[in-house]
Amino acid sequence: QVQVVESGGGLVQPGGSLRLSCSISGANFSLYNLGWFRQAPGKERLLVAYITTKRNTMYGTAVEGRCTISRDNAKNTMYLNMDSLKPEDTAVYSCRATLPHSGLDYWGQGIQVTVSD
């Protein structure tokens, strides 16, 4: 059974930094494209960052230049480093793992990130 677990969320002050982690078990991690999405209260879920099996990356326009996504296949873990955080970054951040050309798609439960004084 594939399990996707996020960690590293919490409360951070505006202008601060945060590192989120996403660990995946029960799957061949290296074969999955991975992404971070976020959803603020009353708003739609949006892409934050995405990394392919070949380590190609893309970022949502709201976070581009402030975030870096990476993956460590040896540790079955993906990371999202966020800098210069703003109150509007407050949301539930979720990890997604997709096996290309298979229809297999897994989500974590999400983790709260709150940016506030």
N, C-alpha and C positions, 0 to 999 in steps of 0.2 A: 504494500500500500504506500502510495506516494504521500509524503507529508511535507508541507511548506510552512516554515515558522519564521516570523519576523522578530527582530529584537532591536533594542537601542533607542526606542522612542522616549518621549518624555517632555518635560518643560524646559524651554531654553529662552533666553532673553533675545530681543531683537538685535541683530548684528552678530549673533553667536553662530556656533557651528555644531553640527550633529553628524553622527555616523550611524546609519541603519545597516543591519545585517539581515540576510535571508538565507537560511539553511534549508537544504532539501535532502530528504532521505527517501530511500525506496525507489530511486530512479538513477539512471546513468546521467549524472549531472551535466557532463560535458556535451551531451547531445541536445540539450535544451536551450532555446532562446529564452532570455530572462528579461523581466521588466518590473519597474516600480510604477505604481499608479497611486493617485490620491483622490480622496473625496472629502470635500468640506461639507458641513451641514447645509442641506437644502440645495446643494449643487451637484452637477454630474461628475462622474469619475473621469479623471483626466490622466493622460500619460505624463509621467515625470521623466523617466529615462528608460532606455532599452539597450540591451547588449546581446549580440548574436553569438552563436557558437564560434564564429571567427573573430569575435571581439570588435565587430563593428558596432558603433554606438550612435544613438540619437537622443535628443533631449526635447522636452516640452518647452515651448517658447517662454513660459512663465519662469522657468528655472535655468534656462541656458546661460552659461557663464558662471553660475553659482554652484553647480552640482557636478559631481564626477561619479559615474557608475563603473564598477569593476567586478571581476569575478576571479575566484580562486578555485579552479577545478579540483585541485588536490584536497581542498577542504570542503568541497561541495557547498560553497558559500558565495553569495553575491553581496556587494556592498554599495551603499549610496552615501557619499560624502557631500554634505550640504554646508555651504558657507553663506555669510551675509544674510542670515535668515530674517524674514519679515513676518509680521503678524498674519499676512495673507497666505503664508505657507502652512498655517494651522490646518490640519486635516488628519484623516485616517489614511495611513500609507499602507498599501498592500503590495505584496510580491506575487508575480505571475510567472509560471514556467510553462513553456509551450514546446512540444516536440514537433518539429517541422514536418509537414505533409502527413500527419497522423490523425489530426483532430483531437489529440490529447492536450489538455489544458488544465493546469492546476493553479489554484489561488490559496494564499495564506489567509488567515483570519483578519489580518490588519493590525496596525499598531498606531496609537495616537501620538501625534506630534503637535505640541502647542507652543506657539511663539508669543510670549507675552512678558511684560515687566513683572 
